[in-house]
Each structure stands twice: as structure tokens, then as C-alpha cells.
Amino acid sequence: MKKIVVLISGNGSNLQAIIDACNQNKINGTLSAVFSNKASAYGLTRATEAGIPALSLDPKSFESRESFDNALMAQIDAYQPDVVVLAGYMRILSPAFVSHYMGRMINIHPSLLPKYPGLHTHRQVLENGDKEHGTSVHFVTEQLDGGPVILQAKVPVFDGDDEAIVTARVQVQEHAIYPLVINWFLSERLVMRSNHAWLDGQCLPAHGYAGDE
């Protein structure tokens, strides 16, 4: 059985979707461990309740980002993961960390990349009057939220929407597409090659499988 390690920083709603998908045999793998940079992250409770090892490392206990990431890598590698999944992990990754897991680390970002990398995506969508929003699953590279997109899901934005409404609408789609992509990867249908995402032997377009070609 292929092994998954998930990194979180907060509530862990996408983690819960992954746990549920594993339990329903929608992911051809098992969750080996969940790590967080915050001991108070509710996602750790979700993991513990599901019988998954839940661990936290405090960045303040390390002298640098690199030393923290090196310690985290050592702990992750003890579980020998086939894929490292970022699910609301709110730390900038060091180049060494990204390089170590290149091609087997994925992230989900709440925007239709390349629009709105970074934080506060829902707020930016509302402030700019966008009528369409969404979420993107992508391979992780050193460029922040800039790795090759694998799959996107789009949602409408209506007059009168606020951040909470938009966030909830996007999360429904996140919980559907993230387990799907993880299963593609663990089933060896999905690879990163030459800084592009490939699915079933086909190079995906810039916006991923669900993008407009």
C-alpha cells in the first residue's frame, strides 16, 4: 500500500477529506502520518481520532528555516512516503526541502492559478469583482504556488457574497478534487516531468486537466 504524509497548519478540512477518501477506498494508499508546525492545529486532532500518527514541530525551537526543514524532512522520511501532501501548510519551504521531495509533493491553493498566488485569495477575488473563482492542485516547486497545475475546479462568485461564503464554496470543490489527484499520483497515472504535469501519458495544459485548452 502506497504511503501518504500530510502537512497542515490549521483546521485540516482537506485532511479530513483525504482521511474519508482513504476510508472509502477512493485513494489507493494509506495515511502514514500528519505533521504540523502548530501544536494547536485542529487537524492534529482529526488525525489522532482517525488513528493516524500526529506530530508537531515548533519552528521557534530551531535557529533557521533550513534547520527546521531538515528536522522535518528527517521525521517525514522515517515514514517513507510515496507522496507528501500540503493541506493548508502555511510555511514557506526551503529550497532543500522542495528539492528533496520534487516530483512527489503536491499542494492545493484556493485560486485559479496563476491568478492570486499567496495569501488572501478570496478577499482579492471580491475586491476585484471577479465573477469566477476556484482552486488548483499543483506540484510543488521553488516558485511559490508556481508549480505545474494538475487540476482546477471553478466556482461562480455572486453579488453579495462575502469571504466566508466564497471560502465555503471553494472548499467543497477542494474536498472533491484533492483526493482524486492524490489517487492519480499513487496509481502512477500522474507524474511531473520537465516541469510539466503528465496524466496518463499526456502533457497537461497550463491550467491542468480541467483547464480550458
N, C-alpha and C positions, 0 to 999 in steps of 0.2 A: 504493500500500500504506500503510495506517494505521501510525502510529509509536507505539511504547511506550517510555517511560523508567521504569526501576525503581530505587527507593531501598532500600538494605539497610544493616544494621549488623553482620551476623554470617555464619552458615554459608550462608545462601541456599538452603535446601531448596525453598522456594516459588519462588524464582527459577529453580531447575533445572526445576521442573515447568512453568514458563512457557516456558523455552527448549525443552524437549521438545515441548510442545504446539505451539509455532510450527514446529518442525521437522517435526511430523506433520500440519501444515496444519489443526490444530484451533483455531487462533486466526487470524483474518483480519487479520493485522498482522505487523510486524517489530520486533524489539528494537533500538532505536537506540543506547541507552547504559544503563549501570548506574553509579549513584553510591553512595558510602558515606561516612559520617562517620568511618570507621575504616579506615586503610590496611591493617590486618592482616585484614580481613574475608575469610573464605574465599570468600564469594560473588563477590568480585572475580576470584578465580582461576577460578571457574566461567565467568564472563563472558569472560575472556581466552581460555580454552580453547575457547569457542564462537565466537570471532572477533568479540566484541561490545566496543566501547569501554568500558573500565572505569576509572573515575575516583574519586579520593577527595579530600575537603576536610577539613582538620583544624580543628575548632571552636576549638581553643586559639589558632589564628592570627588569630582575629577578636575584636574588642573586645566584641561583644554578640551575642546570639542573632539580632537583627534584621540585623546586618551579615553574619553567616554566611549567613542565609537569603537575603538579597539577592544575595550572590555565587553561591549555589547556584542560585537562580532564573535568573540570567543564563546560567549554564552549561547548565542544563536547556533553556532557551528556544532555545539555539543549535541544538538538535536538533529543534525544532518538534514536540513530542509531541502526539498526539491524546489520550493518556491518561497520567497519572502514577500509577504503581502502587507502593504502600508494601508491602514484603515483609520484615517484621521490621526496620523502620526505627525505632530506639529513641530518637528525639529528639522533644521537644515542639515542634510547629510554631508559628511566629509567626503572628499574625492576618493579616499582609500576605501571607505565603506561602499560607495557606489560601484567602484571598480571591482571589489570583491564579489559582489552579487550581480554584476552586469549580465543582463540577459535572463535572469531568473528572479528579478524583483519588479513588482508592479504596484501601481498606485491608482487611487480613484480621486478625481478632482472635480469639485462642483462648478464646472463651467464647460462650455463648448470650446475646448482648446482649439486654436491658440488664443482665443479670447480670454481675458481675465485670469492670467496665472497669478499665483499668490493668494492673499487673504481677501476676505470681504467681497466675494464674488456676487452674492445675492444683492448686497447693497448697491454694487456698481451697476448691476442689471437694472435695478429700479431707478437709480439716479439717471441713467442714460436713456430710460424709456424704451428699453428693448421689449419686443413682443415675443421673443423666443429665448429660452434658456435651456440648461441641461447639465449633463455630467459626462465625464470622459474617463475611461480606463486606459492607462498608458504604461509602457515600460519606463523604468526609471533610468535616467542618465544624469550627468552632472548639471545639465541645464534645468533650472527649477521649472517643474511642470512642463518640460520641453521634450521629453522622450517620445518615441513614436506612438501615436494613438492607435489603440486596438479596437475600441468600440465606444460609441456615444449613444446617449438617449436624450431626446429633445422633449421639452415641456413648454406649453404656452405660458405667457405672462399676461394677466388680465388687469384692466384698470381697477384700482382699489386694492390690489394685492399688497401685502406688507412682507417684511423679511421672513417672518415665521411661516406664513402661508407658502411662500416660494420655497423655503427650505424644506418643508414637509413634502411638497410636490416633487422636488428633485430627489429627495431621499427614497421615495417609493421606487423611482427608476434605478437608483443606485443599488438598492437591495435586490433588484431583479438581475441587473447586468453583471455585477461583480462576481457572484458565484458562477455565472455562466463562463466568464473569461477565465477564472481560476481552473474550471474544469477543462476548458480548451487546452490550457497550458499543461495540466497534469496528464491529459490524454495524448500529449505530444502532437496535437494538431497546430499549436501556436508556438512560434519561435521568433526571436529577434535576430536579424541578420543584416549586416551592413547598415545599421541604424534605421532599419525598417521593420515593421511587424509583418509577419507572414502567417497566413492561416490556410491550412490545407494545401500548402504548396503555392499559394497565390500571394503576391505582394499587395498589402492593403494600401488604399489611397491615404492621403494625408489626414483625413478626418476619420480613418478607421473603417471598420466593416459597415457601420451604419451611416457613414458619411455620404454626402452627395457626390457621385462620381462624374 
